[in-house]
Amino acid sequence: MSKYRRVQFIVPKMINGFKRCNKLTPTPYKSILFSFLLLTSLHAETLDDALEGFDDEPKIESRVQLIAPKAEENLMEGFDDDESKVVKKERMNLYGFTGKLSEQIAFAPNDSSPHDNINSLKTSLFLDYEHKFDNDFRLKTNAKAYYDAIYDLRGEEKYSKDERDELQTEAELFDAYVEGSISDNLDMKLGRQVVVWGRSDTIRITDVLNPLDNRRPGMVDIEDLRLPVAMAKFDYFVGDWRFTPMAVLEQRFSKNPPLGSAFNPSAVQSPDDERYTDILPALSIGAEFSDWDVNFYATQVRDDAGYINGGKIKHDKVTMLGTAVNVLSGSWLFKSELAHFDGLKYTSIQDKEFKRTDALLGAEYQGIADTAISYDIALRKVHNYDAQLINEPLSVQENTYQHALRVSSDFMNATVKANYLISLFGEKLDEGGYQRAWVKYDIADGIFANVGYVDYVGGSKRFDAVKDNDMAFLDLTYGF
């Protein structure tokens, strides 16, 4: 990804089902035991084999080589095949496996019982595997598993079944694809993947191919929320232009806060999503030039929001046509997106189809050293508006405005990165939203901390329900 993000290729994330931790284990130790067992299972066999015969031998040479490899080149001559090098290599890359182990604590100072005070105590493991074949094709897959100990510490009976099922434990297969070049100007990518359309880092306009994990809204950025979808994707290059036809092979929908959770206080059970197995087409055509780039999009997708009918959430097919343009001028990057949707249906009016046009304008400034400032504004307009739509669960309006201001800056030789984001709705910024401030600190090689605070702002039916859910969080992550 370039400094000005002209081309965005984001890869990452998600098939449910993870067995709950053994009930016999004392609950305060489950989070630690979960992390230990997962890491041990990955390291044990490899390290035992590699370290065989080294029990009585000093390993000073490997330490010297890490400190000053070039200075010690002659001294270490003849040790090229030493097993200590094999050990170090396997520690860095376990036969193609890399990953990270995270511990997160979230504190809600204003939330009501049972989510008050410590809201989450989650241990997560992310594993990534990559293999490159002799013909330069590449296989990549990654998965994530987590266990949130707060539910056992406080007692499962205090929480709804839906919340426990969704948020206590989970294992997900994220990316799982094969990619490579079929010819000099034709590339292929097949499998579960993330395909990002558009330019905005905060507001989704043309970015419609991947659903989101919205179960804890506002906590992290969109790039960490996208759920991968199985697709067959081809890139054909002609001069400056790239033609990308796709077949969407899997129909997935966004994950929303479960009933009874801190972000879904409703007393009414939300219906399940209707399941679909059809294959839908998508096409992107784009080009890059010296100071600007352009993309055109066309796709048929299942409407992610859907509408309730017959005890199910139905997701009818919707046609989307869109475009996105980037213009670079000195330290400024100007962004625009436009998308038109045809075939939308709503719960309150199911015998009528609606059209909607979404537009975004944005600018990003990077003229200050180690600092980026961006502002995006979007308008979603429903055509042939009907006043009954105000009775929808999220009160659909004829015109919906969204603003997003983002500031990020690096300090201490990029070991500390401070960030601030505020996203508000309404033409006058008075219909709710959230703001988040967070700092990421690289403690050591492969170890970093992320600490921040999310403030939810009331002003509409949607945000008034969660305005007391302000959240402080701390993440500690070890990458290997």
C-alpha positions as CSV (number, residue, x, y, z in Angstrom):
1,M,0.0,0.0,0.0
2,S,1.6,3.3,-1.1
3,K,2.0,6.3,1.1
4,Y,-1.2,7.8,-0.3
5,R,-3.1,4.6,-0.5
6,R,-3.7,4.8,-4.2
7,V,-4.2,1.1,-4.4
8,Q,-5.6,-0.8,-1.4
9,F,-5.3,-4.5,-1.1
10,I,-6.5,-5.6,2.3
11,V,-6.3,-9.1,3.3
12,P,-7.8,-10.6,6.3
13,K,-10.5,-12.6,8.1
14,M,-13.6,-15.5,9.0
15,I,-16.5,-20.3,9.9
16,N,-18.0,-20.4,13.3
17,G,-17.7,-23.0,16.1
18,F,-15.3,-23.3,18.9
19,K,-15.6,-25.7,21.8
20,R,-15.9,-24.1,25.2
21,C,-13.1,-24.5,27.7
22,N,-13.2,-27.5,30.0
23,K,-15.5,-26.8,32.9
24,L,-13.2,-28.5,35.3
25,T,-10.5,-25.8,34.9
26,P,-10.7,-23.1,37.6
27,T,-12.1,-20.1,35.8
28,P,-9.4,-17.5,36.7
29,Y,-6.8,-19.7,35.0
30,K,-8.7,-20.5,31.8
31,S,-7.5,-17.6,29.8
32,I,-3.9,-18.3,30.7
33,L,-4.3,-22.1,30.1
34,F,-5.9,-21.4,26.7
35,S,-3.0,-19.3,25.5
36,F,-0.4,-21.8,26.9
37,L,-1.9,-24.9,25.3
38,L,-2.3,-23.3,21.9
39,L,1.3,-22.1,21.8
40,T,2.7,-25.3,23.3
41,S,1.0,-27.4,20.6
42,L,2.6,-25.3,17.9
43,H,6.2,-25.2,19.3
44,A,6.7,-28.5,21.2
45,E,7.5,-31.0,18.4
46,T,9.5,-28.6,16.3
47,L,11.8,-27.4,19.1
48,D,12.3,-30.8,20.7
49,D,13.6,-32.1,17.4
50,A,15.7,-29.1,16.5
51,L,17.3,-28.9,20.0
52,E,18.2,-32.6,20.1
53,G,21.9,-33.0,21.1
54,F,22.2,-29.4,22.4
55,D,21.5,-30.1,26.0
56,D,25.1,-30.0,27.1
57,E,26.5,-27.5,24.6
58,P,26.8,-23.7,25.1
59,K,24.9,-21.6,22.6
60,I,27.1,-18.4,22.8
61,E,27.7,-18.5,19.1
62,S,24.1,-17.9,18.2
63,R,23.9,-14.9,20.6
64,V,27.1,-13.4,19.2
65,Q,25.8,-13.8,15.6
66,L,22.5,-11.9,16.5
67,I,24.5,-9.0,18.0
68,A,27.1,-8.6,15.3
69,P,26.7,-11.0,12.4
70,K,29.2,-9.3,10.0
71,A,31.9,-8.7,12.6
72,E,31.8,-12.4,13.6
73,E,31.7,-13.7,10.0
74,N,35.2,-15.1,10.0
75,L,35.0,-16.3,13.6
76,M,31.9,-18.3,12.8
77,E,33.2,-19.8,9.5
78,G,32.5,-23.5,9.3
79,F,29.3,-23.2,11.4
80,D,26.9,-22.6,8.4
81,D,25.2,-26.0,9.0
82,D,25.1,-25.7,12.8
83,E,21.7,-26.7,14.2
84,S,21.5,-23.5,16.3
85,K,20.7,-21.7,13.0
86,V,17.9,-24.1,12.3
87,V,16.4,-23.4,15.7
88,K,16.5,-19.7,15.2
89,K,14.9,-20.0,11.7
90,E,12.1,-22.2,13.0
91,R,11.4,-19.8,15.9
92,M,10.9,-17.0,13.4
93,N,8.9,-19.0,11.0
94,L,7.4,-22.3,12.0
95,Y,7.3,-24.0,8.6
96,G,5.3,-21.0,7.2
97,F,3.3,-20.3,10.3
98,T,3.3,-16.8,11.9
99,G,0.8,-15.3,14.3
100,K,0.0,-13.3,17.3
101,L,-1.3,-13.9,20.8
102,S,-3.3,-11.1,22.4
103,E,-4.8,-10.4,25.8
104,Q,-7.5,-7.7,25.9
105,I,-9.3,-6.1,28.8
106,A,-12.2,-3.7,28.3
107,F,-13.6,-1.5,31.1
108,A,-17.1,0.1,30.9
109,P,-17.3,2.8,33.6
110,N,-21.0,3.8,33.0
111,D,-22.6,0.6,31.7
112,S,-25.3,-1.2,33.7
113,S,-25.2,-4.7,35.1
114,P,-24.0,-7.3,34.1
115,H,-21.7,-5.4,31.7
116,D,-20.5,-2.8,34.1
117,N,-16.8,-2.4,35.1
118,I,-14.8,-5.1,33.4
119,N,-16.8,-5.8,30.2
120,S,-14.4,-8.2,28.6
121,L,-11.3,-10.3,29.4
122,K,-10.4,-11.9,26.1
123,T,-7.5,-14.1,25.1
124,S,-7.1,-14.3,21.3
125,L,-4.8,-16.3,19.0
126,F,-4.3,-15.5,15.4
127,L,-2.5,-17.9,13.2
128,D,-1.3,-17.3,9.6
129,Y,0.1,-19.8,7.2
130,E,1.7,-19.1,3.8
131,H,3.4,-21.3,1.3
132,K,4.9,-20.4,-2.0
133,F,5.1,-23.0,-4.7
134,D,7.8,-23.4,-7.3
135,N,5.6,-21.9,-10.0
136,D,5.2,-18.8,-7.9
137,F,1.7,-19.6,-6.9
138,R,1.0,-18.8,-3.3
139,L,-1.3,-20.5,-0.7
140,K,-2.4,-18.4,2.2
141,T,-4.8,-19.1,5.1
142,N,-5.3,-17.7,8.6
143,A,-7.6,-18.3,11.5
144,K,-8.5,-16.8,14.8
145,A,-9.7,-18.3,18.1
146,Y,-10.6,-16.5,21.3
147,Y,-12.0,-17.1,24.8
148,D,-13.5,-14.4,26.9
149,A,-13.1,-15.4,30.6
150,I,-15.5,-12.7,31.9
151,Y,-18.5,-14.9,31.4
152,D,-17.2,-17.7,33.6
153,L,-15.7,-15.3,36.2
154,R,-19.1,-13.6,36.7
155,G,-21.2,-16.6,36.1
156,E,-22.8,-17.6,32.9
157,E,-26.4,-17.3,34.3
158,K,-26.0,-13.5,34.4
159,Y,-25.8,-13.3,30.6
160,S,-28.2,-14.2,27.8
161,K,-27.7,-17.4,25.9
162,D,-27.3,-15.4,22.6
163,E,-24.5,-13.3,24.1
164,R,-22.6,-16.3,25.4
165,D,-23.0,-18.2,22.2
166,E,-21.7,-15.2,20.2
167,L,-19.0,-13.7,22.4
168,Q,-17.7,-16.2,24.9
169,T,-15.7,-18.5,22.6
170,E,-15.2,-18.6,18.8
171,A,-12.9,-20.0,16.1
172,E,-13.0,-18.5,12.6
173,L,-11.4,-19.4,9.3
174,F,-10.5,-16.0,7.7
175,D,-8.5,-15.9,4.5
176,A,-8.0,-19.2,2.6
177,Y,-7.0,-18.7,-1.0
178,V,-4.6,-19.6,-3.7
179,E,-3.2,-16.9,-6.0
180,G,-0.7,-16.6,-8.8
181,S,-0.1,-15.5,-12.4
182,I,-1.6,-17.5,-15.2
183,S,0.2,-15.4,-17.8
184,D,2.2,-12.1,-18.0
185,N,-0.9,-10.0,-17.8
186,L,-3.4,-12.3,-16.1
187,D,-3.6,-13.1,-12.4
188,M,-5.9,-15.3,-10.4
189,K,-7.0,-15.5,-6.8
190,L,-9.4,-18.2,-5.7
191,G,-10.8,-18.7,-2.2
192,R,-11.9,-16.8,0.9
193,Q,-10.6,-13.3,0.6
194,V,-11.2,-9.6,1.2
195,V,-11.7,-7.3,-1.8
196,V,-11.8,-3.6,-0.9
197,W,-13.6,-1.2,-3.2
198,G,-13.4,2.6,-2.6
199,R,-11.0,4.9,-0.8
200,S,-12.4,5.9,2.6
201,D,-10.9,4.4,5.7
202,T,-14.0,5.0,7.8
203,I,-17.2,5.3,5.7
204,R,-18.3,2.5,3.3
205,I,-19.8,3.6,0.0
206,T,-18.7,1.3,-2.8
207,D,-17.0,-1.2,-0.4
208,V,-19.9,-3.7,-0.5
209,L,-18.4,-7.1,-1.2
210,N,-17.4,-8.1,2.4
211,P,-19.6,-7.9,5.4
212,L,-18.4,-6.6,8.8
213,D,-18.1,-7.9,12.4
214,N,-20.2,-5.2,14.1
215,R,-20.6,-6.9,17.5
216,R,-18.6,-4.3,19.3
217,P,-19.1,-1.2,17.1
218,G,-16.6,1.6,17.2
219,M,-13.9,-0.4,18.9
220,V,-11.6,-1.0,15.9
221,D,-11.3,0.2,12.3
222,I,-13.1,-1.2,9.3
223,E,-9.9,-2.9,8.0
224,D,-10.0,-5.2,11.0
225,L,-13.7,-5.8,10.8
226,R,-14.2,-7.1,7.2
227,L,-15.2,-10.8,7.0
228,P,-13.7,-12.6,4.0
229,V,-16.0,-14.2,1.4
230,A,-15.2,-17.0,-1.1
231,M,-14.6,-15.5,-4.5
232,A,-13.0,-16.3,-7.8
233,K,-11.1,-13.2,-8.9
234,F,-9.1,-12.5,-12.0
235,D,-7.0,-9.4,-12.8
236,Y,-6.3,-8.7,-16.5
237,F,-3.9,-5.9,-17.2
238,V,-3.9,-3.8,-20.4
239,G,-1.5,-0.9,-20.3
240,D,-2.5,1.3,-17.3
241,W,-5.8,-0.4,-17.0
242,R,-6.8,-3.4,-14.8
243,F,-10.0,-5.4,-15.5
244,T,-11.1,-7.5,-12.6
245,P,-14.1,-9.8,-13.1
246,M,-15.2,-11.8,-10.1
247,A,-17.7,-14.5,-9.1
248,V,-18.9,-14.2,-5.5
249,L,-19.3,-17.8,-4.4
250,E,-20.4,-17.4,-0.8
251,Q,-23.2,-15.2,0.7
252,R,-22.3,-13.9,4.1
253,F,-23.8,-11.1,6.1
254,S,-22.6,-8.8,8.9
255,K,-22.4,-10.0,12.4
256,N,-24.5,-7.7,14.7
257,P,-24.6,-7.4,18.5
258,P,-26.4,-10.4,20.0
259,L,-29.5,-10.1,22.1
260,G,-28.8,-9.0,25.6
261,S,-25.3,-7.8,24.9
262,A,-24.1,-4.3,25.9
263,F,-24.8,-3.0,22.3
264,N,-28.2,-4.7,21.9
265,P,-30.4,-4.0,24.9
266,S,-33.6,-5.0,23.0
267,A,-35.9,-7.5,24.6
268,V,-37.0,-8.8,21.1
269,Q,-35.1,-11.7,19.6
270,S,-33.7,-10.8,16.1
271,P,-34.6,-13.4,13.4
272,D,-31.9,-15.5,11.7
273,D,-30.6,-14.7,8.3
274,E,-32.1,-16.5,5.3
275,R,-29.4,-18.7,3.7
276,Y,-28.4,-18.4,0.1
277,T,-26.2,-20.5,-2.1
278,D,-26.3,-18.6,-5.4
279,I,-23.2,-17.2,-7.3
280,L,-23.2,-13.5,-8.0
281,P,-21.1,-11.5,-10.5
282,A,-18.9,-8.5,-9.8
283,L,-16.6,-6.3,-12.0
284,S,-14.0,-3.7,-11.3
285,I,-12.2,-1.7,-14.0
286,G,-9.5,0.7,-12.8
287,A,-6.4,2.6,-13.9
288,E,-3.5,4.5,-12.3
289,F,-1.9,7.6,-13.8
290,S,0.8,10.0,-12.5
291,D,-1.3,12.1,-10.1
292,W,-4.7,10.4,-10.1
293,D,-6.5,7.1,-10.4
294,V,-10.0,5.9,-11.2
295,N,-12.1,2.8,-10.7
296,F,-15.5,1.7,-11.9
297,Y,-17.6,-0.9,-10.1
298,A,-20.6,-3.1,-11.0
299,T,-22.0,-5.9,-9.0
300,Q,-25.1,-7.8,-7.9
301,V,-25.1,-8.4,-4.1
302,R,-27.5,-9.6,-1.5
303,D,-28.5,-6.5,0.6
304,D,-26.6,-6.8,3.8
305,A,-29.2,-5.1,6.0
306,G,-32.1,-7.0,4.6
307,Y,-35.7,-6.9,5.9
308,I,-37.8,-9.1,8.2
309,N,-40.3,-11.4,6.4
310,G,-41.8,-14.7,7.6
311,G,-39.6,-15.0,10.7
312,K,-36.4,-14.6,8.8
313,I,-34.2,-11.7,7.7
314,K,-34.4,-11.8,3.9
315,H,-31.6,-10.4,1.8
316,D,-32.8,-9.7,-1.8
317,K,-30.5,-9.2,-4.7
318,V,-29.5,-5.6,-5.2
319,T,-27.7,-4.1,-8.2
320,M,-24.9,-1.6,-7.4
321,L,-23.1,0.6,-9.9
322,G,-20.3,2.8,-8.6
323,T,-17.1,4.7,-9.1
324,A,-14.1,6.0,-7.1
325,V,-11.5,8.7,-7.9
326,N,-8.3,9.7,-6.2
327,V,-6.4,12.9,-7.1
328,L,-3.0,13.7,-5.6
329,S,-1.8,17.3,-5.4
330,G,1.3,18.0,-3.3
331,S,0.6,16.9,0.3
332,W,-3.1,16.6,-0.4
333,L,-5.0,13.5,-1.5
334,F,-8.6,14.2,-2.6
335,K,-11.1,11.3,-2.6
336,S,-14.5,10.7,-4.0
337,E,-16.9,7.8,-4.2
338,L,-20.4,7.3,-5.8
339,A,-22.7,4.3,-5.6
340,H,-26.2,3.7,-6.8
341,F,-28.3,0.8,-5.5
342,D,-31.4,-0.6,-7.1
343,G,-33.8,-3.1,-5.6
344,L,-33.8,-2.2,-1.9
345,K,-36.6,-3.4,0.4
346,Y,-37.6,-2.5,4.0
347,T,-39.5,-4.3,6.7
348,S,-42.3,-1.7,6.9
349,I,-42.9,-1.6,3.1
350,Q,-42.2,-4.9,1.5
351,D,-44.3,-4.5,-1.7
352,K,-42.2,-1.6,-3.0
353,E,-38.6,-1.5,-4.1
354,F,-36.4,1.6,-3.5
355,K,-33.4,3.1,-5.0
356,R,-30.6,4.8,-3.1
357,T,-27.6,6.9,-4.1
358,D,-24.6,7.2,-1.8
359,A,-21.8,9.8,-2.3
360,L,-18.6,10.6,-0.5
361,L,-16.1,13.5,-0.7
362,G,-12.9,13.4,1.3
363,A,-9.5,14.9,1.7
364,E,-6.3,13.8,3.4
365,Y,-3.3,16.0,4.3
366,Q,0.2,14.7,5.0
367,G,2.2,17.9,4.9
368,I,3.1,17.6,8.6
369,A,6.0,15.3,9.4
370,D,4.8,11.8,10.6
371,T,1.2,13.0,10.7
372,A,-1.9,12.3,8.6
373,I,-5.2,14.2,8.8
374,S,-8.3,13.2,6.9
375,Y,-11.9,14.3,6.7
376,D,-14.7,12.5,4.9
377,I,-18.4,13.4,4.4
378,A,-21.0,11.1,3.0
379,L,-24.7,11.5,2.0
380,R,-27.1,8.6,1.4
381,K,-30.3,9.6,-0.4
382,V,-33.3,7.3,-0.7
383,H,-35.3,8.0,-3.9
384,N,-39.1,8.0,-3.9
385,Y,-39.0,8.2,-0.1
386,D,-42.0,7.0,1.9
387,A,-42.6,8.5,5.4
388,Q,-43.3,5.0,6.8
389,L,-39.6,4.3,6.6
390,I,-39.1,6.4,9.7
391,N,-40.6,3.4,11.6
392,E,-37.8,1.1,10.6
393,P,-35.7,-0.3,13.5
394,L,-32.9,2.2,12.6
395,S,-35.3,5.0,11.4
396,V,-34.4,5.3,7.7
397,Q,-34.4,8.9,6.6
398,E,-34.6,10.4,3.1
399,N,-31.1,11.9,3.6
400,T,-28.5,10.5,5.9
401,Y,-25.3,12.4,6.5
402,Q,-22.1,11.0,8.0
403,H,-18.9,12.8,8.9
404,A,-15.5,11.3,9.8
405,L,-12.4,13.1,11.0
406,R,-9.2,11.2,11.6
407,V,-5.8,12.2,12.9
408,S,-2.8,10.0,13.4
409,S,0.8,10.8,14.3
410,D,4.0,8.9,14.9
411,F,6.4,9.7,17.8
412,M,9.7,8.3,19.2
413,N,11.0,7.0,15.9
414,A,7.6,5.5,15.0
415,T,7.5,3.3,18.2
416,V,4.5,5.3,19.4
417,K,1.5,6.0,17.2
418,A,-1.3,8.3,18.5
419,N,-4.7,8.2,16.8
420,Y,-8.0,10.0,17.0
421,L,-11.2,9.4,15.1
422,I,-14.7,11.0,15.4
423,S,-17.6,9.8,13.3
424,L,-20.9,11.7,13.6
425,F,-24.2,11.5,11.8
426,G,-26.6,14.2,10.8
427,E,-26.3,17.3,8.5
428,K,-25.5,19.3,11.6
429,L,-23.5,16.5,13.3
430,D,-26.3,16.2,15.9
431,E,-27.6,12.6,15.3
432,G,-25.2,10.6,17.3
433,G,-22.0,8.7,16.6
434,Y,-18.8,7.9,18.5
435,Q,-15.2,9.1,19.0
436,R,-12.2,7.0,19.7
437,A,-8.7,7.9,20.9
438,W,-6.0,5.3,21.1
439,V,-2.2,4.9,21.3
440,K,-0.2,2.0,20.0
441,Y,3.2,1.4,21.6
442,D,5.9,-1.0,20.3
443,I,7.3,-2.2,23.6
444,A,9.9,-4.6,22.0
445,D,10.4,-6.6,18.8
446,G,7.1,-8.4,18.3
447,I,5.5,-7.0,21.5
448,F,3.2,-4.0,21.5
449,A,0.4,-2.5,23.6
450,N,-2.7,-0.7,22.4
451,V,-4.6,1.5,24.8
452,G,-7.6,3.7,24.1
453,Y,-11.1,5.0,24.9
454,V,-14.3,5.0,23.0
455,D,-17.0,7.6,23.7
456,Y,-20.5,6.9,22.3
457,V,-22.5,10.1,21.5
458,G,-26.3,10.2,21.7
459,G,-28.6,12.1,19.4
460,S,-30.7,9.5,17.6
461,K,-32.7,6.3,18.4
462,R,-29.8,4.2,17.3
463,F,-27.1,5.9,19.4
464,D,-29.2,6.9,22.4
465,A,-29.5,3.2,23.2
466,V,-25.7,2.8,23.6
467,K,-24.5,6.3,24.7
468,D,-23.7,4.9,28.2
469,N,-21.5,2.2,26.8
470,D,-18.2,4.2,26.8
471,M,-15.3,1.8,26.8
472,A,-11.7,2.0,27.9
473,F,-9.5,-0.9,26.5
474,L,-6.0,-2.3,26.7
475,D,-4.5,-4.8,24.4
476,L,-1.2,-6.6,24.9
477,T,0.0,-8.5,21.8
478,Y,3.0,-10.8,21.2
479,G,3.7,-11.5,17.5
480,F,5.7,-14.6,16.5
